[in-house]
Amino acid sequence: MLKKAPRKTLKSLMKKKNSFRIRSNADIMVHLNVLLFLHRLAEESRAKAFEEKSATIKPQHIKAVSVKLLKGARG
């Protein structure tokens, strides 16, 4: 299991990038969104590997899926 991102570091990065006020738990929401994106990337990559009859997820499976997911995640 991956460790959580340090809250202090994440808050400081968010403050540097934005000039507006950030709520107290915004860093936790960012962390959860990243985890959801990684989970979806893993699931889609697994499906792509299964389609190609591969037993393992290879970098080309992740690259093929990431382009599609990043376009959908722009919002």
VMD Tcl script that draws the C-alpha trace (Angstrom):
set ca {
  {0.00 0.00 0.00}
  {1.29 3.43 -0.88}
  {1.90 6.01 1.79}
  {-0.11 9.20 1.85}
  {1.43 12.35 0.48}
  {2.72 14.61 3.24}
  {-0.03 17.15 3.93}
  {2.36 20.00 4.61}
  {4.14 19.54 1.28}
  {0.90 19.23 -0.64}
  {-0.54 22.36 0.97}
  {2.59 24.38 0.21}
  {2.50 23.27 -3.44}
  {-1.15 24.22 -3.73}
  {-0.50 27.65 -2.23}
  {2.38 28.32 -4.62}
  {0.29 27.46 -7.67}
  {-2.84 29.43 -6.70}
  {-3.38 32.98 -5.61}
  {-6.75 32.33 -3.97}
  {-7.71 30.89 -0.58}
  {-7.84 27.15 -0.12}
  {-10.12 25.38 2.36}
  {-8.67 23.36 5.19}
  {-9.22 19.87 3.71}
  {-8.59 20.66 0.04}
  {-5.29 18.79 0.12}
  {-7.08 15.61 1.19}
  {-9.51 15.97 -1.70}
  {-6.61 16.39 -4.14}
  {-4.96 13.28 -2.71}
  {-8.18 11.27 -3.06}
  {-8.65 12.42 -6.65}
  {-5.12 11.29 -7.49}
  {-5.78 7.89 -5.92}
  {-9.03 7.51 -7.87}
  {-7.24 8.40 -11.11}
  {-4.47 5.87 -10.42}
  {-7.04 3.20 -9.62}
  {-8.88 3.85 -12.86}
  {-5.59 3.83 -14.78}
  {-4.69 0.45 -13.27}
  {-8.11 -1.03 -14.08}
  {-8.08 0.20 -17.67}
  {-4.49 -0.99 -18.16}
  {-5.43 -4.41 -16.82}
  {-8.30 -4.60 -19.29}
  {-6.00 -3.56 -22.15}
  {-3.48 -6.25 -21.17}
  {-6.28 -8.82 -21.04}
  {-7.42 -7.80 -24.54}
  {-3.89 -8.40 -25.84}
  {-3.73 -11.76 -23.99}
  {-0.87 -10.63 -21.79}
  {-0.45 -11.95 -18.25}
  {1.25 -8.77 -17.02}
  {0.60 -5.07 -17.45}
  {3.37 -3.62 -19.59}
  {4.36 0.03 -20.06}
  {2.78 0.14 -23.51}
  {-0.59 -0.83 -21.99}
  {-0.37 2.06 -19.54}
  {0.70 4.53 -22.23}
  {-2.14 3.51 -24.52}
  {-4.74 3.93 -21.79}
  {-3.28 7.07 -20.20}
  {-3.82 9.17 -23.32}
  {-7.54 8.38 -23.27}
  {-7.90 8.87 -19.52}
  {-6.03 12.18 -19.46}
  {-8.28 13.57 -22.19}
  {-11.33 12.58 -20.14}
  {-9.89 13.96 -16.89}
  {-9.33 17.51 -18.18}
  {-12.81 18.60 -17.17}
}
mol new
graphics top color blue
foreach p $ca { graphics top sphere $p radius 0.5 }
foreach p [lrange $ca 0 end-1] q [lrange $ca 1 end] { graphics top cylinder $p $q radius 0.2 }
display resetview
